[in-house]
Amino acid sequence: MRRYGLYDATRGLTTMVAVGAAGVLLWVATLVGVQGVTRFWESMAIVAAAGLVLALSQVIGGWTKGGRTRISPTTFLLAFLPTLVCVGWILMATQPGSGWHEGRIVSWSHSLGIMGLVHSLGLWHGVLAFGFGLVLGLTFDTVPVEEPVPVEEPVPVAEPVVERTPATATPVRDDETLVADRRGPKWRRRPAAEDDADEPVTAEREAAYTAEPKTVTVGPRSTTTTDVEE
């Protein structure tokens, strides 16, 4: 009761006011009367307005729920348009005198075999007009206001840290080298260079060049017998 107290009070108040306004409109329609084609259609329009006021009172009462007013296109097509055709057909066929297209509608009704039904329903002109206005008011409705949905920002995903081993940490072999490609680092044998065949000869030359020269110790020249005799 606490939750819907304001809504129930507002809806009851608007319904009461609408009922009073509809009653006043019906009383005005009786003053206009149905004598003659013009007065007949004026009275039917006033009675239809009474039904419209009664239906709109429920839409006005729905404003307290925070809704917004809209026209339902499906209700308009499936409910109001058929009601407009049926009520308009009956009122035009049963209007007093020879009113607007009255003879044509009567002729079509006889051809379709529905003149008896049209004549029976035509005795309730006021009810048909009131229902027409009521259905017109029911095409309006209140719907809750759509609140904007907050858009969540994507959370950045941290890239995984890949520990890379420096190239100097891996011992380098004499005849192989570490090559990195799409499949990862792998050891591969280095291609033989032209200078590799000359490496032993070059090494010997460098050793011979850098080596100290060999020295031979020579003693004093010995005196022979031939020298003495001379």
CYANA upper distance limits for C-alpha pairs under 8 A (distance plus 0.5 A):
  1 MET  CA      5 GLY  CA      5.94
  4 TYR  CA      8 ASP  CA      6.42
  5 GLY  CA      9 ALA  CA      6.65
  6 LEU  CA     10 THR  CA      6.62
  6 LEU  CA     64 THR  CA      8.21
  7 TYR  CA     11 ARG  CA      6.58
  7 TYR  CA     61 GLY  CA      7.88
  7 TYR  CA     62 GLY  CA      8.24
  7 TYR  CA     64 THR  CA      6.33
  7 TYR  CA     65 LYS  CA      7.45
  8 ASP  CA     12 GLY  CA      6.50
  9 ALA  CA     13 LEU  CA      6.62
 10 THR  CA     14 THR  CA      6.67
 10 THR  CA     61 GLY  CA      6.41
 10 THR  CA     64 THR  CA      7.92
 11 ARG  CA     15 THR  CA      6.56
 11 ARG  CA     57 SER  CA      8.27
 11 ARG  CA     58 GLN  CA      7.30
 11 ARG  CA     60 ILE  CA      8.35
 11 ARG  CA     61 GLY  CA      4.95
 11 ARG  CA     62 GLY  CA      7.79
 12 GLY  CA     16 MET  CA      6.66
 13 LEU  CA     17 VAL  CA      6.81
 14 THR  CA     18 ALA  CA      6.56
 14 THR  CA     57 SER  CA      6.11
 14 THR  CA     58 GLN  CA      7.98
 14 THR  CA     60 ILE  CA      7.74
 14 THR  CA     61 GLY  CA      6.73
 15 THR  CA     19 VAL  CA      6.60
 15 THR  CA     54 LEU  CA      7.61
 15 THR  CA     57 SER  CA      6.06
 15 THR  CA     58 GLN  CA      7.38
 15 THR  CA     61 GLY  CA      8.43
 16 MET  CA     20 GLY  CA      6.81
 17 VAL  CA     21 ALA  CA      6.70
 18 ALA  CA     22 ALA  CA      6.53
 18 ALA  CA     53 VAL  CA      6.42
 18 ALA  CA     54 LEU  CA      5.67
 18 ALA  CA     57 SER  CA      6.41
 19 VAL  CA     23 GLY  CA      6.67
 19 VAL  CA     54 LEU  CA      6.72
 20 GLY  CA     24 VAL  CA      6.84
 21 ALA  CA     25 LEU  CA      6.79
 21 ALA  CA     50 ALA  CA      7.66
 21 ALA  CA     53 VAL  CA      7.89
 22 ALA  CA     26 LEU  CA      6.73
 22 ALA  CA     49 ALA  CA      8.23
 22 ALA  CA     50 ALA  CA      4.77
 22 ALA  CA     51 GLY  CA      7.37
 22 ALA  CA     53 VAL  CA      7.05
 22 ALA  CA     54 LEU  CA      7.13
 23 GLY  CA     27 TRP  CA      6.76
 23 GLY  CA     50 ALA  CA      7.87
 24 VAL  CA     28 VAL  CA      6.78
 25 LEU  CA     29 ALA  CA      6.74
 25 LEU  CA     46 ILE  CA      6.64
 25 LEU  CA     47 VAL  CA      7.07
 25 LEU  CA     49 ALA  CA      7.98
 25 LEU  CA     50 ALA  CA      6.26
 26 LEU  CA     30 THR  CA      6.99
 26 LEU  CA     46 ILE  CA      7.53
 26 LEU  CA     47 VAL  CA      6.24
 26 LEU  CA     50 ALA  CA      7.28
 27 TRP  CA     31 LEU  CA      7.10
 28 VAL  CA     32 VAL  CA      6.97
 28 VAL  CA     46 ILE  CA      8.09
 29 ALA  CA     33 GLY  CA      6.83
 29 ALA  CA     42 GLU  CA      8.31
 29 ALA  CA     43 SER  CA      5.30
 29 ALA  CA     44 MET  CA      8.09
 29 ALA  CA     46 ILE  CA      6.39
 29 ALA  CA     47 VAL  CA      7.00
 30 THR  CA     43 SER  CA      7.89
 32 VAL  CA     39 ARG  CA      6.76
 32 VAL  CA     42 GLU  CA      7.95
 32 VAL  CA     43 SER  CA      6.63
 33 GLY  CA     39 ARG  CA      6.65
 33 GLY  CA     40 PHE  CA      7.21
 33 GLY  CA     43 SER  CA      6.93
 34 VAL  CA     39 ARG  CA      5.66
 34 VAL  CA     40 PHE  CA      4.57
 34 VAL  CA     41 TRP  CA      8.25
 34 VAL  CA     43 SER  CA      7.13
 34 VAL  CA     96 PRO  CA      8.46
 35 GLN  CA     39 ARG  CA      6.51
 35 GLN  CA     40 PHE  CA      6.88
 35 GLN  CA     96 PRO  CA      8.01
 36 GLY  CA     40 PHE  CA      6.58
 36 GLY  CA     96 PRO  CA      6.73
 36 GLY  CA     97 GLY  CA      7.60
 37 VAL  CA     41 TRP  CA      6.92
 37 VAL  CA     95 GLN  CA      7.22
 37 VAL  CA     96 PRO  CA      6.44
 37 VAL  CA     97 GLY  CA      7.38
 37 VAL  CA     99 GLY  CA      6.44
 38 THR  CA     42 GLU  CA      6.74
 39 ARG  CA     43 SER  CA      6.52
 40 PHE  CA     44 MET  CA      6.79
 40 PHE  CA     95 GLN  CA      7.73
 40 PHE  CA     96 PRO  CA      8.09
 41 TRP  CA     45 ALA  CA      6.61
 42 GLU  CA     46 ILE  CA      6.87
 43 SER  CA     47 VAL  CA      6.76
 44 MET  CA     48 ALA  CA      6.62
 44 MET  CA    125 HIS  CA      7.92
 44 MET  CA    126 GLY  CA      6.99
 44 MET  CA    129 ALA  CA      6.08
 44 MET  CA    130 PHE  CA      8.46
 45 ALA  CA     49 ALA  CA      6.72
 45 ALA  CA    129 ALA  CA      7.69
 46 ILE  CA     50 ALA  CA      6.97
 47 VAL  CA     51 GLY  CA      7.23
 47 VAL  CA    126 GLY  CA      6.92
 47 VAL  CA    129 ALA  CA      6.38
 47 VAL  CA    130 PHE  CA      5.76
 47 VAL  CA    133 GLY  CA      8.25
 48 ALA  CA     52 LEU  CA      6.79
 48 ALA  CA    129 ALA  CA      5.31
 48 ALA  CA    130 PHE  CA      4.93
 48 ALA  CA    131 GLY  CA      7.55
 48 ALA  CA    132 PHE  CA      6.51
 48 ALA  CA    133 GLY  CA      4.69
 48 ALA  CA    134 LEU  CA      7.76
 49 ALA  CA     53 VAL  CA      6.65
 49 ALA  CA    130 PHE  CA      7.90
 49 ALA  CA    133 GLY  CA      6.28
 50 ALA  CA     54 LEU  CA      6.93
 50 ALA  CA    130 PHE  CA      7.06
 50 ALA  CA    133 GLY  CA      7.53
 51 GLY  CA     55 ALA  CA      6.89
 51 GLY  CA    130 PHE  CA      5.31
 51 GLY  CA    131 GLY  CA      6.84
 51 GLY  CA    132 PHE  CA      7.83
 51 GLY  CA    133 GLY  CA      5.09
 51 GLY  CA    134 LEU  CA      4.82
 51 GLY  CA    137 GLY  CA      8.17
 52 LEU  CA     56 LEU  CA      6.64
 52 LEU  CA    130 PHE  CA      8.32
 52 LEU  CA    133 GLY  CA      4.91
 52 LEU  CA    134 LEU  CA      5.29
 52 LEU  CA    135 VAL  CA      8.08
 52 LEU  CA    136 LEU  CA      6.94
 52 LEU  CA    137 GLY  CA      5.47
 53 VAL  CA     57 SER  CA      6.78
 53 VAL  CA    134 LEU  CA      8.30
 53 VAL  CA    137 GLY  CA      7.93
 54 LEU  CA     58 GLN  CA      8.00
 54 LEU  CA    134 LEU  CA      7.48
 54 LEU  CA    137 GLY  CA      8.41
 55 ALA  CA     59 VAL  CA      7.72
 55 ALA  CA    134 LEU  CA      6.04
 55 ALA  CA    135 VAL  CA      8.29
 55 ALA  CA    137 GLY  CA      5.37
 55 ALA  CA    138 LEU  CA      6.49
 56 LEU  CA     60 ILE  CA      6.72
 56 LEU  CA    137 GLY  CA      6.02
 56 LEU  CA    138 LEU  CA      7.94
 56 LEU  CA    140 PHE  CA      8.02
 57 SER  CA     61 GLY  CA      6.62
 58 GLN  CA     62 GLY  CA      6.82
 59 VAL  CA     63 TRP  CA      7.55
 59 VAL  CA     69 THR  CA      7.84
 59 VAL  CA    140 PHE  CA      7.44
 59 VAL  CA    141 ASP  CA      6.41
 59 VAL  CA    142 THR  CA      6.80
 62 GLY  CA     66 GLY  CA      8.06
 62 GLY  CA     67 GLY  CA      7.19
 62 GLY  CA    142 THR  CA      6.78
 63 TRP  CA     67 GLY  CA      5.99
 63 TRP  CA     68 ARG  CA      7.34
 63 TRP  CA    142 THR  CA      7.82
 65 LYS  CA    144 PRO  CA      8.18
 66 GLY  CA    144 PRO  CA      6.91
 66 GLY  CA    145 VAL  CA      7.44
 67 GLY  CA    142 THR  CA      5.83
 67 GLY  CA    143 VAL  CA      5.43
 67 GLY  CA    144 PRO  CA      4.72
 67 GLY  CA    145 VAL  CA      6.00
 68 ARG  CA    142 THR  CA      5.65
 68 ARG  CA    143 VAL  CA      6.05
 68 ARG  CA    144 PRO  CA      6.87
 68 ARG  CA    145 VAL  CA      6.79
 69 THR  CA    140 PHE  CA      7.30
 69 THR  CA    141 ASP  CA      6.14
 69 THR  CA    142 THR  CA      5.03
 69 THR  CA    143 VAL  CA      7.21
 70 ARG  CA    140 PHE  CA      6.23
 70 ARG  CA    141 ASP  CA      5.99
 70 ARG  CA    142 THR  CA      6.61
 70 ARG  CA    143 VAL  CA      7.88
 71 ILE  CA     76 PHE  CA      8.34
 71 ILE  CA    139 THR  CA      6.16
 71 ILE  CA    140 PHE  CA      5.08
 71 ILE  CA    141 ASP  CA      6.75
 72 SER  CA     76 PHE  CA      6.74
 72 SER  CA    139 THR  CA      5.96
 72 SER  CA    140 PHE  CA      6.71
 72 SER  CA    141 ASP  CA      7.42
 73 PRO  CA     77 LEU  CA      6.73
 73 PRO  CA    139 THR  CA      8.13
 74 THR  CA     78 LEU  CA      6.47
 75 THR  CA     79 ALA  CA      5.79
 75 THR  CA     80 PHE  CA      7.21
 75 THR  CA    138 LEU  CA      8.41
 75 THR  CA    139 THR  CA      6.08
 76 PHE  CA     80 PHE  CA      5.36
 76 PHE  CA     81 LEU  CA      6.90
 76 PHE  CA    136 LEU  CA      8.30
 76 PHE  CA    139 THR  CA      6.18
 77 LEU  CA     81 LEU  CA      6.04
 77 LEU  CA     82 PRO  CA      8.23
 78 LEU  CA     82 PRO  CA      7.26
 79 ALA  CA     83 THR  CA      6.80
 79 ALA  CA    135 VAL  CA      7.69
 80 PHE  CA     84 LEU  CA      6.56
 80 PHE  CA    132 PHE  CA      8.37
 80 PHE  CA    135 VAL  CA      6.53
 80 PHE  CA    136 LEU  CA      6.54
 80 PHE  CA    139 THR  CA      7.97
 81 LEU  CA     85 VAL  CA      6.82
 82 PRO  CA     86 CYS  CA      6.69
 83 THR  CA     87 VAL  CA      6.37
 83 THR  CA    132 PHE  CA      6.99
 83 THR  CA    135 VAL  CA      8.21
 84 LEU  CA     88 GLY  CA      6.22
 84 LEU  CA    132 PHE  CA      7.41
 85 VAL  CA     89 TRP  CA      6.43
 86 CYS  CA     90 ILE  CA      6.81
 87 VAL  CA     91 LEU  CA      6.58
 87 VAL  CA    128 LEU  CA      6.73
 87 VAL  CA    129 ALA  CA      7.75
 87 VAL  CA    132 PHE  CA      7.56
 88 GLY  CA     92 MET  CA      6.47
 89 TRP  CA     93 ALA  CA      6.63
 89 TRP  CA    105 ILE  CA      7.50
 90 ILE  CA     94 THR  CA      6.64
 90 ILE  CA    118 VAL  CA      6.14
 90 ILE  CA    119 HIS  CA      8.20
 90 ILE  CA    121 LEU  CA      7.74
 90 ILE  CA    122 GLY  CA      6.41
 91 LEU  CA     95 GLN  CA      6.21
 91 LEU  CA    122 GLY  CA      6.99
 91 LEU  CA    125 HIS  CA      7.36
 92 MET  CA     99 GLY  CA      7.97
 92 MET  CA    100 TRP  CA      7.55
 92 MET  CA    101 HIS  CA      7.54
 92 MET  CA    102 GLU  CA      6.00
 92 MET  CA    105 ILE  CA      7.44
 93 ALA  CA    102 GLU  CA      5.71
 93 ALA  CA    103 GLY  CA      7.94
 93 ALA  CA    105 ILE  CA      6.04
 93 ALA  CA    106 VAL  CA      5.92
 93 ALA  CA    118 VAL  CA      7.95
 93 ALA  CA    119 HIS  CA      8.48
 93 ALA  CA    122 GLY  CA      8.49
 94 THR  CA    102 GLU  CA      8.06
 94 THR  CA    118 VAL  CA      8.30
 94 THR  CA    119 HIS  CA      7.24
 94 THR  CA    122 GLY  CA      6.24
 95 GLN  CA     99 GLY  CA      7.02
 95 GLN  CA    102 GLU  CA      7.69
 98 SER  CA    102 GLU  CA      6.29
 98 SER  CA    103 GLY  CA      7.38
 99 GLY  CA    103 GLY  CA      8.50
101 HIS  CA    105 ILE  CA      6.78
102 GLU  CA    106 VAL  CA      6.69
103 GLY  CA    107 SER  CA      6.63
104 ARG  CA    108 TRP  CA      6.76
105 ILE  CA    109 SER  CA      6.61
106 VAL  CA    110 HIS  CA      6.80
106 VAL  CA    115 MET  CA      7.64
107 SER  CA    111 SER  CA      6.77
108 TRP  CA    112 LEU  CA      6.68
109 SER  CA    113 GLY  CA      6.52
109 SER  CA    114 ILE  CA      5.80
109 SER  CA    115 MET  CA      5.39
109 SER  CA    118 VAL  CA      8.21
110 HIS  CA    114 ILE  CA      6.81
110 HIS  CA    115 MET  CA      5.82
114 ILE  CA    118 VAL  CA      6.68
115 MET  CA    119 HIS  CA      6.51
116 GLY  CA    120 SER  CA      6.77
117 LEU  CA    121 LEU  CA      6.71
118 VAL  CA    122 GLY  CA      6.40
119 HIS  CA    123 LEU  CA      7.34
121 LEU  CA    125 HIS  CA      8.20
124 TRP  CA    128 LEU  CA      6.85
125 HIS  CA    129 ALA  CA      6.79
126 GLY  CA    130 PHE  CA      6.56
127 VAL  CA    131 GLY  CA      6.60
128 LEU  CA    132 PHE  CA      6.65
129 ALA  CA    133 GLY  CA      6.98
130 PHE  CA    134 LEU  CA      6.75
131 GLY  CA    135 VAL  CA      6.64
132 PHE  CA    136 LEU  CA      6.84
133 GLY  CA    137 GLY  CA      6.85
134 LEU  CA    138 LEU  CA      6.87
135 VAL  CA    139 THR  CA      7.26
136 LEU  CA    140 PHE  CA      8.35
165 THR  CA    169 ALA  CA      7.24
166 PRO  CA    170 THR  CA      8.13
172 VAL  CA    176 GLU  CA      7.69
172 VAL  CA    177 THR  CA      6.92
172 VAL  CA    178 LEU  CA      8.01
173 ARG  CA    177 THR  CA      7.18
175 ASP  CA    189 ARG  CA      6.51
175 ASP  CA    190 ARG  CA      6.59
176 GLU  CA    187 TRP  CA      6.87
176 GLU  CA    188 ARG  CA      5.93
176 GLU  CA    189 ARG  CA      4.65
176 GLU  CA    190 ARG  CA      5.73
177 THR  CA    187 TRP  CA      6.17
177 THR  CA    188 ARG  CA      6.01
177 THR  CA    189 ARG  CA      6.69
177 THR  CA    190 ARG  CA      6.71
178 LEU  CA    185 PRO  CA      6.94
178 LEU  CA    186 LYS  CA      6.09
178 LEU  CA    187 TRP  CA      5.06
178 LEU  CA    188 ARG  CA      6.72
179 VAL  CA    185 PRO  CA      6.03
179 VAL  CA    186 LYS  CA      6.06
179 VAL  CA    187 TRP  CA      6.71
179 VAL  CA    188 ARG  CA      7.14
180 ALA  CA    184 GLY  CA      5.95
180 ALA  CA    185 PRO  CA      4.51
180 ALA  CA    186 LYS  CA      6.82
181 ASP  CA    185 PRO  CA      6.80
192 ALA  CA    196 ASP  CA      7.16
193 ALA  CA    197 ALA  CA      8.38
194 GLU  CA    198 ASP  CA      8.17
195 ASP  CA    199 GLU  CA      6.90
198 ASP  CA    202 THR  CA      6.54
199 GLU  CA    203 ALA  CA      6.55
200 PRO  CA    204 GLU  CA      6.81
201 VAL  CA    205 ARG  CA      6.76
202 THR  CA    206 GLU  CA      6.66
203 ALA  CA    207 ALA  CA      6.63
204 GLU  CA    208 ALA  CA      6.58
205 ARG  CA    209 TYR  CA      6.54
206 GLU  CA    210 THR  CA      6.59
207 ALA  CA    211 ALA  CA      6.33
223 THR  CA    227 ASP  CA      7.25
223 THR  CA    228 VAL  CA      8.34
224 THR  CA    228 VAL  CA      7.46
225 THR  CA    229 GLU  CA      6.92
226 THR  CA    230 GLU  CA      6.91
